Amino acid sequence: QVQLVESGGGLVQAGGSLRLSCAASGRPFEAYAMGWFRQAPGEDREFVAVISRSGFSTYYADSVKGRFTIFRDNAKNTVYLQMNSLKFDDTAVYYCAADKSGVGYLRTGTDYYDYWGQGTQVTVSS
């Protein structure tokens, strides 16, 4: 089992930046691929980014590619989401999640993730 706690959300103007953090406790952090998802009011939860257990591989949703960067520090049991050039449409609750499967490819569906944080609100003003 792993516990995930997100932080770093807030209110930012369009064009601004935020860095989200997700701290993990429990089983060895490097055993999990880590993903970021988001959910806007009235919408389904959607994939944002994922990073492999080693940190060497990443994958992004088209809507954030080139603006967001996912990275991890296994020594600190933390995964990050650096968000630049924020847009109004990025407004959502952002969640980190852990995939314990150990499969050799990155997964984007919410059903594949075993553990979830409580979420952190990101609000982008236009």
PARO-786986 format. One record per atom (N, C-alpha, C, CB): chain; x, z negated, y negated; residue number from 1; atom name. Coordinates in nm, 3 decimals. Each point is the difference from the previous one (the first is absolute). Glycine has a CB too. Example, Ala and Ser with C-alpha at 12.3 -4.5 7.8 and 13.67 -1.06 7.14 Angstrom:
# residues 2
SITE/A/1.319/-0.780/0.569/1/N
SITE/A/-0.089/0.000/-0.119/1/CA
SITE/A/0.090/0.000/-0.120/1/C
SITE/A/-0.189/-0.125/0.117/1/CB
SITE/A/0.154/0.197/-0.222/2/N
SITE/A/0.082/-0.006/-0.119/2/CA
SITE/A/-0.077/-0.073/-0.109/2/C
SITE/A/0.118/0.215/0.063/2/CB
//
This chain:
# residues 126
SITE/A/0.084/0.000/0.118/1/N
SITE/A/-0.084/0.000/-0.118/1/CA
SITE/A/0.088/0.000/-0.124/1/C
SITE/A/-0.183/-0.121/0.124/1/CB
SITE/A/0.136/0.186/-0.230/2/N
SITE/A/0.072/0.001/-0.127/2/CA
SITE/A/-0.101/-0.022/-0.111/2/C
SITE/A/0.179/0.157/0.091/2/CB
SITE/A/-0.139/-0.229/-0.191/3/N
SITE/A/-0.081/-0.023/-0.119/3/CA
SITE/A/0.059/0.080/-0.116/3/C
SITE/A/-0.067/-0.232/0.081/3/CB
SITE/A/-0.020/0.295/-0.157/4/N
SITE/A/0.043/0.087/-0.110/4/CA
SITE/A/-0.062/-0.047/-0.130/4/C
SITE/A/0.023/0.194/0.159/4/CB
SITE/A/0.059/-0.201/-0.263/5/N
SITE/A/-0.049/-0.044/-0.131/5/CA
SITE/A/0.050/0.099/-0.105/5/C
SITE/A/-0.002/-0.244/0.072/5/CB
SITE/A/-0.092/0.311/-0.138/6/N
SITE/A/0.034/0.095/-0.105/6/CA
SITE/A/0.008/-0.069/-0.135/6/C
SITE/A/-0.110/0.183/0.130/6/CB
SITE/A/0.189/-0.124/-0.219/7/N
SITE/A/0.007/-0.047/-0.138/7/CA
SITE/A/0.046/0.116/-0.088/7/C
SITE/A/0.051/-0.237/0.075/7/CB
SITE/A/-0.064/0.218/-0.206/8/N
SITE/A/0.051/0.100/-0.093/8/CA
SITE/A/-0.106/0.085/-0.066/8/C
SITE/A/0.199/0.002/0.135/8/CB
SITE/A/-0.323/-0.018/-0.094/9/N
SITE/A/-0.106/0.078/-0.063/9/CA
SITE/A/-0.026/-0.046/-0.143/9/C
SITE/A/-0.103/0.036/0.223/9/CB
SITE/A/0.021/0.041/-0.294/10/N
SITE/A/-0.032/-0.036/-0.138/10/CA
SITE/A/-0.063/0.115/-0.074/10/C
SITE/A/0.186/-0.162/0.001/10/CB
SITE/A/-0.192/0.145/-0.132/11/N
SITE/A/-0.057/0.102/-0.089/11/CA
SITE/A/0.113/0.074/-0.069/11/C
SITE/A/-0.209/-0.139/-0.037/11/CB
SITE/A/0.203/0.271/0.041/12/N
SITE/A/0.104/0.082/-0.060/12/CA
SITE/A/-0.064/0.122/-0.064/12/C
SITE/A/0.171/-0.081/0.171/12/CB
SITE/A/-0.109/0.132/-0.275/13/N
SITE/A/-0.050/0.122/-0.063/13/CA
SITE/A/0.039/0.122/0.082/13/C
SITE/A/0.015/-0.110/-0.226/13/CB
SITE/A/-0.093/0.213/0.215/14/N
SITE/A/0.033/0.126/0.066/14/CA
SITE/A/0.140/0.044/-0.043/14/C
SITE/A/-0.245/0.065/0.009/14/CB
SITE/A/0.322/-0.018/0.089/15/N
SITE/A/0.138/0.039/-0.025/15/CA
SITE/A/0.100/-0.112/0.025/15/C
SITE/A/-0.086/0.159/-0.165/15/CB
SITE/A/0.036/-0.279/0.182/16/N
SITE/A/0.086/-0.114/0.023/16/CA
SITE/A/0.040/-0.017/0.145/16/C
SITE/A/-0.107/-0.108/-0.193/16/CB
SITE/A/0.175/-0.003/0.220/17/N
SITE/A/0.053/-0.026/0.134/17/CA
SITE/A/-0.032/-0.142/0.044/17/C
SITE/A/0.184/0.165/-0.041/17/CB
SITE/A/-0.192/-0.181/0.171/18/N
SITE/A/-0.011/-0.131/0.062/18/CA
SITE/A/0.076/0.004/0.132/18/C
SITE/A/-0.225/-0.044/-0.109/18/CB
SITE/A/0.273/-0.072/0.149/19/N
SITE/A/0.061/-0.013/0.134/19/CA
SITE/A/-0.077/-0.105/0.077/19/C
SITE/A/0.230/0.067/-0.087/19/CB
SITE/A/-0.286/-0.027/0.199/20/N
SITE/A/-0.068/-0.093/0.089/20/CA
SITE/A/0.097/-0.049/0.106/20/C
SITE/A/-0.219/0.116/-0.041/20/CB
SITE/A/0.201/-0.240/0.081/21/N
SITE/A/0.080/-0.059/0.107/21/CA
SITE/A/-0.094/-0.051/0.108/21/C
SITE/A/0.185/-0.064/-0.161/21/CB
SITE/A/-0.135/0.065/0.283/22/N
SITE/A/-0.075/-0.054/0.114/22/CA
SITE/A/0.098/-0.081/0.083/22/C
SITE/A/-0.167/0.194/0.002/22/CB
SITE/A/0.150/-0.324/-0.003/23/N
SITE/A/0.088/-0.090/0.074/23/CA
SITE/A/-0.062/-0.031/0.135/23/C
SITE/A/0.087/-0.099/-0.215/23/CB
SITE/A/-0.005/0.107/0.319/24/N
SITE/A/-0.047/-0.021/0.136/24/CA
SITE/A/0.060/-0.127/0.059/24/C
SITE/A/-0.027/0.247/0.029/24/CB
SITE/A/-0.050/-0.314/0.052/25/N
SITE/A/0.051/-0.116/0.074/25/CA
SITE/A/-0.055/0.009/0.142/25/C
SITE/A/0.015/-0.145/-0.212/25/CB
SITE/A/0.056/0.086/0.304/26/N
SITE/A/-0.043/0.005/0.139/26/CA
SITE/A/0.104/0.071/0.084/26/C
SITE/A/-0.239/-0.002/-0.072/26/CB
SITE/A/0.194/0.096/0.152/27/N
SITE/A/0.090/0.072/0.088/27/CA
SITE/A/0.105/0.080/-0.078/27/C
SITE/A/-0.183/0.012/0.168/27/CB
SITE/A/0.293/0.027/-0.105/28/N
SITE/A/0.103/0.076/-0.072/28/CA
SITE/A/-0.057/0.118/-0.075/28/C
SITE/A/0.162/-0.071/0.171/28/CB
SITE/A/-0.135/0.074/-0.299/29/N
SITE/A/-0.055/0.099/-0.090/29/CA
SITE/A/0.039/0.142/0.043/29/C
SITE/A/0.007/-0.168/-0.185/29/CB
SITE/A/0.116/0.183/0.234/30/N
SITE/A/0.048/0.133/0.035/30/CA
SITE/A/-0.070/0.058/0.122/30/C
SITE/A/0.220/-0.062/-0.097/30/CB
SITE/A/-0.307/-0.015/0.161/31/N
SITE/A/-0.076/0.051/0.114/31/CA
SITE/A/-0.119/0.085/-0.042/31/C
SITE/A/0.072/-0.201/0.127/31/CB
SITE/A/-0.104/0.203/-0.258/32/N
SITE/A/-0.121/0.066/-0.047/32/CA
SITE/A/0.031/0.116/-0.094/32/C
SITE/A/-0.121/-0.215/0.025/32/CB
SITE/A/0.055/0.327/-0.001/33/N
SITE/A/-0.014/0.098/-0.107/33/CA
SITE/A/-0.098/-0.059/-0.101/33/C
SITE/A/0.050/0.199/0.155/33/CB
SITE/A/-0.028/-0.170/-0.282/34/N
SITE/A/-0.082/-0.061/-0.105/34/CA
SITE/A/-0.067/0.106/-0.084/34/C
SITE/A/0.152/-0.198/-0.004/34/CB
SITE/A/-0.278/0.175/-0.026/35/N
SITE/A/-0.075/0.095/-0.080/35/CA
SITE/A/-0.062/-0.065/-0.121/35/C
SITE/A/-0.044/0.131/0.204/35/CB
SITE/A/0.017/-0.047/-0.304/36/N
SITE/A/-0.080/-0.040/-0.115/36/CA
SITE/A/-0.128/0.084/0.000/36/C
SITE/A/0.208/-0.066/-0.135/36/CB
SITE/A/-0.316/0.000/0.108/37/N
SITE/A/-0.130/0.065/-0.011/37/CA
SITE/A/-0.066/-0.048/-0.128/37/C
SITE/A/-0.024/0.017/0.252/37/CB
SITE/A/-0.082/0.051/-0.292/38/N
SITE/A/-0.074/-0.044/-0.118/38/CA
SITE/A/-0.148/0.028/0.019/38/C
SITE/A/0.202/0.042/-0.146/38/CB
SITE/A/-0.281/-0.118/0.072/39/N
SITE/A/-0.145/0.015/0.008/39/CA
SITE/A/-0.059/-0.018/-0.139/39/C
SITE/A/-0.002/-0.082/0.239/39/CB
SITE/A/-0.061/0.187/-0.287/40/N
SITE/A/-0.070/-0.004/-0.127/40/CA
SITE/A/-0.145/-0.041/0.024/40/C
SITE/A/0.154/0.178/-0.097/40/CB
SITE/A/-0.222/-0.230/-0.004/41/N
SITE/A/-0.140/-0.042/0.017/41/CA
SITE/A/-0.086/0.114/0.051/41/C
SITE/A/0.030/-0.165/-0.184/41/CB
SITE/A/-0.105/0.137/0.291/42/N
SITE/A/-0.089/0.099/0.056/42/CA
SITE/A/0.065/0.106/0.086/42/C
SITE/A/-0.137/-0.041/-0.194/42/CB
SITE/A/0.267/0.028/0.212/43/N
SITE/A/0.074/0.100/0.078/43/CA
SITE/A/0.054/-0.062/0.129/43/C
SITE/A/0.061/0.121/-0.212/43/CB
SITE/A/-0.026/-0.034/0.307/44/N
SITE/A/0.066/-0.047/0.121/44/CA
SITE/A/0.146/-0.035/-0.031/44/C
SITE/A/-0.154/0.143/0.143/44/CB
SITE/A/0.209/-0.227/-0.059/45/N
SITE/A/0.142/-0.031/-0.013/45/CA
SITE/A/0.080/0.124/0.038/45/C
SITE/A/-0.040/-0.245/0.050/45/CB
SITE/A/0.140/0.278/-0.132/46/N
SITE/A/0.076/0.122/0.025/46/CA
SITE/A/0.150/-0.028/0.008/46/C
SITE/A/-0.177/0.130/-0.117/46/CB
SITE/A/0.242/-0.045/0.190/47/N
SITE/A/0.144/-0.009/0.019/47/CA
SITE/A/0.073/0.036/-0.129/47/C
SITE/A/-0.027/0.055/0.243/47/CB
SITE/A/0.136/-0.127/-0.270/48/N
SITE/A/0.085/0.028/-0.115/48/CA
SITE/A/0.141/0.039/0.044/48/C
SITE/A/-0.135/-0.161/-0.138/48/CB
SITE/A/0.198/0.075/0.219/49/N
SITE/A/0.138/0.024/0.039/49/CA
SITE/A/0.031/-0.083/0.124/49/C
SITE/A/0.067/0.050/-0.240/49/CB
SITE/A/0.036/-0.005/0.314/50/N
SITE/A/0.044/-0.072/0.119/50/CA
SITE/A/0.151/0.012/0.011/50/C
SITE/A/-0.220/0.041/0.118/50/CB
SITE/A/0.281/-0.143/-0.061/51/N
SITE/A/0.144/-0.001/0.020/51/CA
SITE/A/0.031/-0.047/0.141/51/C
SITE/A/0.039/-0.044/-0.246/51/CB
SITE/A/0.061/0.105/0.305/52/N
SITE/A/0.038/-0.033/0.136/52/CA
SITE/A/0.063/-0.139/0.008/52/C
SITE/A/0.032/0.242/0.048/52/CB
SITE/A/-0.013/-0.289/0.074/53/N
SITE/A/0.056/-0.134/0.020/53/CA
SITE/A/0.139/-0.012/-0.060/53/C
SITE/A/-0.134/-0.022/0.209/53/CB
SITE/A/0.212/0.128/-0.199/54/N
SITE/A/0.137/-0.002/-0.052/54/CA
SITE/A/0.004/0.023/-0.151/54/C
SITE/A/0.080/0.081/0.221/54/CB
SITE/A/-0.186/-0.019/-0.272/55/N
SITE/A/-0.001/0.037/-0.141/55/CA
SITE/A/0.051/0.141/-0.026/55/C
SITE/A/0.030/-0.238/-0.052/55/CB
SITE/A/0.015/0.306/0.156/56/N
SITE/A/0.059/0.132/-0.020/56/CA
SITE/A/-0.103/0.111/-0.018/56/C
SITE/A/0.192/-0.078/0.134/56/CB
SITE/A/-0.313/0.055/-0.086/57/N
SITE/A/-0.103/0.103/-0.008/57/CA
SITE/A/-0.118/-0.050/-0.081/57/C
SITE/A/0.072/0.093/0.221/57/CB
SITE/A/-0.124/-0.004/-0.305/58/N
SITE/A/-0.118/-0.032/-0.080/58/CA
SITE/A/-0.095/0.119/-0.002/58/C
SITE/A/0.135/-0.159/-0.143/58/CB
SITE/A/-0.259/0.129/0.107/59/N
SITE/A/-0.101/0.106/-0.012/59/CA
SITE/A/-0.102/-0.044/-0.103/59/C
SITE/A/0.034/0.075/0.242/59/CB
SITE/A/-0.083/0.022/-0.321/60/N
SITE/A/-0.089/-0.033/-0.111/60/CA
SITE/A/-0.126/0.085/0.002/60/C
SITE/A/0.199/-0.067/-0.134/60/CB
SITE/A/-0.305/0.011/0.079/61/N
SITE/A/-0.119/0.079/-0.028/61/CA
SITE/A/0.034/0.100/-0.109/61/C
SITE/A/-0.153/-0.191/0.066/61/CB
SITE/A/0.091/0.306/-0.060/62/N
SITE/A/0.026/0.105/-0.100/62/CA
SITE/A/-0.028/-0.050/-0.142/62/C
SITE/A/-0.056/0.174/0.171/62/CB
SITE/A/-0.043/-0.261/-0.184/63/N
SITE/A/-0.042/-0.046/-0.132/63/CA
SITE/A/0.106/-0.086/-0.070/63/C
SITE/A/-0.234/0.009/0.081/63/CB
SITE/A/0.329/-0.064/-0.006/64/N
SITE/A/0.101/-0.087/-0.061/64/CA
SITE/A/0.141/0.053/0.017/64/C
SITE/A/-0.150/-0.192/0.044/64/CB
SITE/A/0.166/0.299/0.029/65/N
SITE/A/0.133/0.055/0.026/65/CA
SITE/A/0.070/0.035/-0.131/65/C
SITE/A/-0.079/0.089/0.222/65/CB
SITE/A/0.202/-0.133/-0.234/66/N
SITE/A/0.077/0.025/-0.121/66/CA
SITE/A/-0.016/-0.105/-0.107/66/C
SITE/A/-0.022/0.237/0.052/66/CB
SITE/A/-0.079/-0.323/-0.037/67/N
SITE/A/-0.024/-0.108/-0.097/67/CA
SITE/A/0.024/-0.138/0.059/67/C
SITE/A/-0.167/0.146/-0.112/67/CB
SITE/A/0.136/-0.163/0.239/68/N
SITE/A/0.014/-0.130/0.067/68/CA
SITE/A/0.117/0.006/0.098/68/C
SITE/A/-0.249/-0.044/-0.024/68/CB
SITE/A/0.314/-0.070/0.041/69/N
SITE/A/0.109/-0.013/0.097/69/CA
SITE/A/-0.020/-0.127/0.081/69/C
SITE/A/0.157/0.126/-0.152/69/CB
SITE/A/-0.154/-0.112/0.283/70/N
SITE/A/-0.007/-0.116/0.089/70/CA
SITE/A/0.141/-0.029/0.050/70/C
SITE/A/-0.239/0.053/0.069/70/CB
SITE/A/0.275/-0.180/-0.068/71/N
SITE/A/0.129/-0.040/0.057/71/CA
SITE/A/-0.011/-0.141/0.051/71/C
SITE/A/0.124/0.153/-0.156/71/CB
SITE/A/-0.029/-0.192/0.237/72/N
SITE/A/-0.007/-0.132/0.062/72/CA
SITE/A/0.138/-0.064/0.002/72/C
SITE/A/-0.195/0.074/0.140/72/CB
SITE/A/0.193/-0.206/-0.137/73/N
SITE/A/0.122/-0.079/0.014/73/CA
SITE/A/-0.023/-0.091/0.120/73/C
SITE/A/0.056/0.008/-0.251/73/CB
SITE/A/-0.003/0.031/0.365/74/N
SITE/A/-0.026/-0.078/0.122/74/CA
SITE/A/0.065/-0.139/-0.006/74/C
SITE/A/-0.013/0.215/0.128/74/CB
SITE/A/0.117/-0.229/-0.205/75/N
SITE/A/0.062/-0.132/-0.014/75/CA
SITE/A/-0.090/-0.097/-0.075/75/C
SITE/A/0.225/0.110/0.003/75/CB
SITE/A/-0.312/-0.054/-0.088/76/N
SITE/A/-0.091/-0.083/-0.079/76/CA
SITE/A/-0.143/0.003/0.054/76/C
SITE/A/0.143/0.041/-0.199/76/CB
SITE/A/-0.162/0.030/0.310/77/N
SITE/A/-0.134/0.010/0.061/77/CA
SITE/A/-0.104/0.050/-0.100/77/C
SITE/A/0.061/-0.185/0.156/77/CB
SITE/A/-0.023/0.284/-0.234/78/N
SITE/A/-0.086/0.047/-0.108/78/CA
SITE/A/-0.003/0.153/-0.005/78/C
SITE/A/0.050/-0.210/-0.129/78/CB
SITE/A/-0.169/0.262/0.105/79/N
SITE/A/-0.016/0.142/-0.026/79/CA
SITE/A/-0.054/0.015/-0.141/79/C
SITE/A/-0.040/0.053/0.247/79/CB
SITE/A/0.082/0.054/-0.312/80/N
SITE/A/-0.034/0.021/-0.140/80/CA
SITE/A/-0.069/0.134/-0.019/80/C
SITE/A/0.195/-0.142/-0.069/80/CB
SITE/A/-0.270/0.152/-0.039/81/N
SITE/A/-0.056/0.128/-0.043/81/CA
SITE/A/0.025/0.013/-0.149/81/C
SITE/A/-0.179/-0.004/0.183/81/CB
SITE/A/0.273/0.090/-0.218/82/N
SITE/A/0.029/0.028/-0.140/82/CA
SITE/A/-0.094/0.111/-0.045/82/C
SITE/A/0.243/-0.071/0.025/82/CB
SITE/A/-0.322/0.042/-0.127/83/N
SITE/A/-0.100/0.095/-0.048/83/CA
SITE/A/0.033/0.040/-0.143/83/C
SITE/A/-0.177/-0.100/0.152/83/CB
SITE/A/0.207/0.227/-0.171/84/N
SITE/A/0.031/0.054/-0.132/84/CA
SITE/A/-0.105/0.102/-0.041/84/C
SITE/A/0.246/-0.038/0.041/84/CB
SITE/A/-0.248/0.068/-0.168/85/N
SITE/A/-0.093/0.100/-0.054/85/CA
SITE/A/-0.143/-0.027/0.048/85/C
SITE/A/0.186/0.168/-0.008/85/CB
SITE/A/-0.227/-0.291/-0.006/86/N
SITE/A/-0.131/-0.041/0.051/86/CA
SITE/A/-0.112/0.073/-0.073/86/C
SITE/A/0.094/-0.224/0.060/86/CB
SITE/A/-0.199/0.254/0.016/87/N
SITE/A/-0.117/0.068/-0.052/87/CA
SITE/A/-0.123/-0.089/0.015/87/C
SITE/A/0.101/0.224/0.058/87/CB
SITE/A/-0.203/-0.192/-0.133/88/N
SITE/A/-0.124/-0.077/0.010/88/CA
SITE/A/-0.051/-0.002/0.144/88/C
SITE/A/-0.056/0.061/-0.238/88/CB
SITE/A/0.070/0.051/0.308/89/N
SITE/A/-0.049/0.010/0.137/89/CA
SITE/A/0.079/-0.085/0.100/89/C
SITE/A/-0.076/0.228/-0.055/89/CB
SITE/A/0.186/-0.286/0.012/90/N
SITE/A/0.076/-0.090/0.088/90/CA
SITE/A/-0.060/-0.140/0.002/90/C
SITE/A/0.205/0.132/-0.046/90/CB
SITE/A/-0.305/-0.157/-0.038/91/N
SITE/A/-0.063/-0.130/-0.004/91/CA
SITE/A/-0.066/-0.032/0.133/91/C
SITE/A/-0.038/0.025/-0.247/91/CB
SITE/A/0.075/-0.139/0.306/92/N
SITE/A/-0.049/-0.039/0.132/92/CA
SITE/A/0.058/-0.136/0.036/92/C
SITE/A/-0.021/0.242/0.071/92/CB
SITE/A/-0.031/-0.297/0.037/93/N
SITE/A/0.066/-0.113/0.065/93/CA
SITE/A/0.100/0.059/0.100/93/C
SITE/A/-0.204/-0.156/-0.028/93/CB
SITE/A/0.327/0.112/0.018/94/N
SITE/A/0.107/0.050/0.087/94/CA
SITE/A/0.030/-0.101/0.109/94/C
SITE/A/0.097/0.132/-0.191/94/CB
SITE/A/-0.087/-0.081/0.314/95/N
SITE/A/0.024/-0.083/0.116/95/CA
SITE/A/0.127/0.046/0.072/95/C
SITE/A/-0.247/-0.043/0.023/95/CB
SITE/A/0.324/-0.052/0.025/96/N
SITE/A/0.106/0.036/0.093/96/CA
SITE/A/-0.048/-0.032/0.141/96/C
SITE/A/0.180/-0.043/-0.174/96/CB
SITE/A/-0.122/0.113/0.270/97/N
SITE/A/-0.042/-0.015/0.138/97/CA
SITE/A/0.118/0.024/0.092/97/C
SITE/A/-0.233/0.071/-0.059/97/CB
SITE/A/0.227/-0.131/0.177/98/N
SITE/A/0.108/0.009/0.098/98/CA
SITE/A/-0.049/0.067/0.127/98/C
SITE/A/0.105/-0.207/-0.095/98/CB
SITE/A/-0.026/0.301/0.143/99/N
SITE/A/-0.027/0.073/0.124/99/CA
SITE/A/0.098/-0.050/0.105/99/C
SITE/A/-0.085/0.205/-0.124/99/CB
SITE/A/0.036/-0.274/0.226/100/N
SITE/A/0.087/-0.061/0.099/100/CA
SITE/A/0.026/0.087/0.121/100/C
SITE/A/-0.084/-0.215/-0.076/100/CB
SITE/A/0.031/0.337/0.076/101/N
SITE/A/0.003/0.082/0.122/101/CA
SITE/A/0.140/0.039/0.043/101/C
SITE/A/-0.222/0.084/-0.064/101/CB
SITE/A/0.313/-0.064/-0.031/102/N
SITE/A/0.134/0.043/0.036/102/CA
SITE/A/0.011/0.149/0.034/102/C
SITE/A/0.035/-0.229/0.081/102/CB
SITE/A/-0.142/0.305/-0.108/103/N
SITE/A/0.007/0.144/0.029/103/CA
SITE/A/0.104/0.064/-0.092/103/C
SITE/A/-0.243/0.004/0.074/103/CB
SITE/A/0.295/0.109/-0.032/104/N
SITE/A/0.110/0.063/-0.073/104/CA
SITE/A/-0.043/0.093/-0.111/104/C
SITE/A/0.126/-0.019/0.205/104/CB
SITE/A/-0.249/0.005/-0.254/105/N
SITE/A/-0.044/0.082/-0.111/105/CA
SITE/A/-0.085/-0.085/-0.094/105/C
SITE/A/0.005/0.210/0.144/105/CB
SITE/A/-0.018/-0.167/-0.266/106/N
SITE/A/-0.071/-0.075/-0.103/106/CA
SITE/A/-0.149/0.032/0.006/106/C
SITE/A/0.205/-0.002/-0.146/106/CB
SITE/A/-0.286/-0.099/0.132/107/N
SITE/A/-0.144/0.016/0.015/107/CA
SITE/A/-0.072/-0.033/-0.130/107/C
SITE/A/0.019/-0.055/0.243/107/CB
SITE/A/-0.127/0.127/-0.269/108/N
SITE/A/-0.069/-0.014/-0.129/108/CA
SITE/A/-0.141/-0.053/0.012/108/C
SITE/A/0.137/0.185/-0.080/108/CB
SITE/A/-0.191/-0.195/0.199/109/N
SITE/A/-0.137/-0.048/0.016/109/CA
SITE/A/-0.008/-0.151/-0.003/109/C
SITE/A/-0.051/0.203/0.132/109/CB
SITE/A/-0.052/-0.255/-0.197/110/N
SITE/A/-0.014/-0.145/-0.011/110/CA
SITE/A/-0.015/-0.066/0.137/110/C
SITE/A/-0.104/0.032/-0.224/110/CB
SITE/A/0.046/0.037/0.319/111/N
SITE/A/-0.024/-0.059/0.132/111/CA
SITE/A/0.129/-0.031/0.075/111/C
SITE/A/-0.214/0.123/0.007/111/CB
SITE/A/0.324/-0.062/-0.046/112/N
SITE/A/0.127/-0.019/0.071/112/CA
SITE/A/0.073/-0.126/-0.044/112/C
SITE/A/0.016/0.246/0.022/112/CB
SITE/A/-0.063/-0.309/-0.129/113/N
SITE/A/0.071/-0.114/-0.055/113/CA
SITE/A/-0.063/-0.131/0.048/113/C
SITE/A/0.063/0.138/-0.201/113/CB
SITE/A/0.023/-0.230/0.237/114/N
SITE/A/-0.045/-0.120/0.068/114/CA
SITE/A/-0.019/-0.119/-0.094/114/C
SITE/A/0.117/0.082/0.200/114/CB
SITE/A/-0.039/-0.087/-0.305/115/N
SITE/A/-0.005/-0.115/-0.090/115/CA
SITE/A/-0.010/0.050/-0.144/115/C
SITE/A/0.136/-0.141/0.162/115/CB
SITE/A/-0.214/0.068/-0.242/116/N
SITE/A/-0.026/0.040/-0.137/116/CA
SITE/A/0.018/-0.118/-0.095/116/C
SITE/A/-0.160/0.175/0.082/116/CB
SITE/A/0.205/-0.145/-0.202/117/N
SITE/A/0.002/-0.100/-0.104/117/CA
SITE/A/-0.136/-0.011/-0.066/117/C
SITE/A/0.242/0.043/-0.038/117/CB
SITE/A/-0.249/-0.131/-0.062/118/N
SITE/A/-0.128/-0.026/-0.066/118/CA
SITE/A/-0.027/0.097/-0.114/118/C
SITE/A/0.024/-0.239/0.061/118/CB
SITE/A/0.077/0.313/-0.101/119/N
SITE/A/-0.015/0.100/-0.104/119/CA
SITE/A/0.039/-0.050/-0.138/119/C
SITE/A/-0.179/0.099/0.134/119/CB
SITE/A/0.219/-0.006/-0.219/120/N
SITE/A/0.032/-0.031/-0.140/120/CA
SITE/A/-0.061/0.109/-0.088/120/C
SITE/A/0.217/-0.119/0.066/120/CB
SITE/A/-0.279/0.079/-0.174/121/N
SITE/A/-0.072/0.094/-0.086/121/CA
SITE/A/0.095/0.071/-0.094/121/C
SITE/A/-0.203/-0.144/0.014/121/CB
SITE/A/0.190/0.275/-0.019/122/N
SITE/A/0.072/0.082/-0.097/122/CA
SITE/A/-0.105/0.071/-0.085/122/C
SITE/A/0.202/0.032/0.155/122/CB
SITE/A/-0.194/-0.052/-0.285/123/N
SITE/A/-0.094/0.062/-0.092/123/CA
SITE/A/0.079/0.081/-0.102/123/C
SITE/A/-0.169/-0.188/0.031/123/CB
SITE/A/0.138/0.316/-0.039/124/N
SITE/A/0.068/0.090/-0.094/124/CA
SITE/A/-0.100/0.039/-0.108/124/C
SITE/A/0.158/0.087/0.181/124/CB
SITE/A/-0.124/-0.119/-0.303/125/N
SITE/A/-0.089/0.034/-0.111/125/CA
SITE/A/0.036/0.138/-0.053/125/C
SITE/A/-0.026/-0.244/-0.061/125/CB
SITE/A/-0.076/0.320/0.029/126/N
SITE/A/0.023/0.138/-0.047/126/CA
SITE/A/0.020/0.004/-0.150/126/C
SITE/A/-0.137/0.086/0.189/126/CB
//
